Amino acid sequence: MEELEYQNIQGLILSGYGHLPCATYVQLRIAEGPAACAWLGRIIQEITTAERKQEGTSVNIAFTREGLEHLGLDAGTIKTFSRPFFEGMATEHRSRILGDANENSPANWNWGGSDRSKAVDILLLLFAVDEAALDLLLARQRASFSQGGIAEILALGAGRQPDSHEHFGFADGMGQPAIENTPGGKKAAARNLIKAGEILLGHTNTYDKPADGPRVHADRDPQHLLPDAPQPEGEAGGEPRLRDLGLDGSYLVFRQLAQNVADFYRFLDDATRTPSGQLDSDSSGRLAAKFVGRWPSGAPLVLAPDKDNPSLADADDFGYFDKDPHGFACPLGAHIRRANPRDTLGPDTTKALASADRHRILRRGRSYGQRLENPRVDDGAERGLHFICLNSDIERQFEFVQQTWINNPVFGGLNGEVDPLIGYVDKGDAILTVPADPVRTRIHNIRRFVNVKGGAYFFLPGIKALHYLASL
């Protein structure tokens, strides 16, 4: 196994900073390239690495393609980044892949999107142990970048709910893969381990090849701030002509997702009323679990089909093929079954698991907004999830999951169904099939319960790459 250079890896890659419950994601625009490079050079020493845990605060940083261009990265190097990153999340092609249409069209986003006046160059991710510490950290960073040719666009607050439940009321954060040969990987179940190259650029991925990342011609790195990259085939010998800008970095996907909590629960209530029109809260709760694939505690339906079992809240070592092939416990179209089909994509469970593992992502998102006091009464305030994930191949990982699993109307042999929780409902027939013996139930007229408010693709560089960018 490859040894990782933890001091070159930003800490967010190996930690979700669960010990730091308060966070702010500061979106910045570069007004003056040279001044921004100087600012970057000054704050590199504050960037949290994977080398050790920081108790009070943590800081990480990522860049869009436009941000790298404004820093002065040359066009030739920019073209070596992956196509999704180069194009950006809001292009027409990528919107079709992601299902960003109608009210979720990038034209309607609050940031990012197709309106260039809302474009983001830099994402500064700030984490702290409490609100007071976060306020001090944010104030210090604002004083720093205000003198560095940087303009603040937006600061998005985030945090963790006291019980780690998201706004629909379900425990969040389960089912995460772990990078092999890391502290987290040594504690994880074998079936949850992924190769470092699935997240970290320049490292061996599941295809036993180095994850492809951006490269710089050696002539543009006279100080040799970057490590040498393997030369193209047929050019062995002599001094390396390419340097590795991507090594130990990752691609970061950020989507702000507003959750329509009251509408979700009112829909569940209406769908499960008794023949006399009375509210059936037990049936409503069961249907909510069928949408998600887990009970509110986090217990998976495949292990607890009849009622919630908090003792199974952290259970993740399960499959669907043997225990629930027809979806009697967890519907075939349920959210978690689509997001990670595990062993169900084919008759050979070993191959199915290997296939699913080629599309794993590391989730690092957090909720925002106050929890709704009464989940069935809308208070007019916005709340939701800042979805953040890390992957080395946006197209094969994040976009594949979104297009081929979440928004696929024929996923798993279904017909006209997409993910009932976060899917592009207009792509299907707005239905969810809940299998049962002898008679299934079909839920009709599902509507959008989650709306996209903004999004962008970012490059989260390694520390050596940050020093190179600062030198521009």
TAFEN-V596360 format. One record per backbone hydrogen bond with DSSP energy under -1.0 kcal/mol. NH is the residue of the N-H (numbers start at 1). CO is the residue of the C=O. If there is no record, write none. Layout:
nh co
NH CO
NH CO
This chain:
nh co
6 4
8 5
9 6
11 48
13 10
14 11
15 11
20 17
22 128
23 158
24 126
25 156
26 124
27 154
28 122
29 151
31 149
32 149
36 32
37 33
38 34
39 35
40 36
41 37
42 38
43 39
44 40
46 43
47 44
48 59
50 6
50 9
58 127
60 125
62 123
63 459
64 121
68 64
69 65
70 66
71 67
73 68
78 74
79 75
80 77
81 78
86 82
87 83
88 84
95 91
96 92
97 93
98 94
99 95
100 95
101 99
104 101
105 102
108 105
109 106
110 453
112 118
118 115
119 116
121 28
122 28
123 62
124 26
125 60
126 24
127 58
128 22
129 56
134 130
135 131
136 132
137 133
138 134
139 135
140 136
141 137
142 138
143 139
144 140
145 141
146 142
148 145
150 145
151 29
153 27
154 27
156 25
158 23
159 367
164 161
166 170
169 166
171 296
172 164
178 192
180 194
186 182
192 189
193 190
194 178
197 204
198 195
199 196
200 196
201 249
202 211
203 200
205 209
208 205
211 203
216 243
218 241
220 217
221 218
224 221
229 242
235 232
243 216
244 227
245 214
246 214
248 201
249 246
250 460
251 391
252 458
253 389
254 456
255 387
256 454
257 385
258 451
259 383
260 449
261 259
264 260
265 261
266 262
267 263
268 264
269 265
270 266
271 267
274 278
277 274
284 280
285 281
286 282
287 283
288 284
289 285
290 286
291 287
292 288
293 289
295 299
298 295
301 293
303 300
304 300
312 309
313 310
315 312
318 316
324 320
327 324
334 331
335 291
336 292
338 334
339 335
340 336
344 341
346 344
352 348
353 349
354 350
355 351
356 352
357 353
358 355
359 356
360 357
362 390
364 388
366 386
368 384
377 374
384 368
385 257
386 366
387 255
387 385
389 253
390 362
391 251
392 198
397 393
399 394
401 397
402 398
403 399
404 400
405 401
406 401
407 402
411 408
413 410
414 411
417 409
419 406
423 419
425 423
427 424
428 425
429 416
432 443
434 441
441 434
443 432
446 430
451 258
453 256
456 254
458 252
459 63
460 250
463 8
466 462
467 463
468 464
469 465
470 466
471 467
472 469
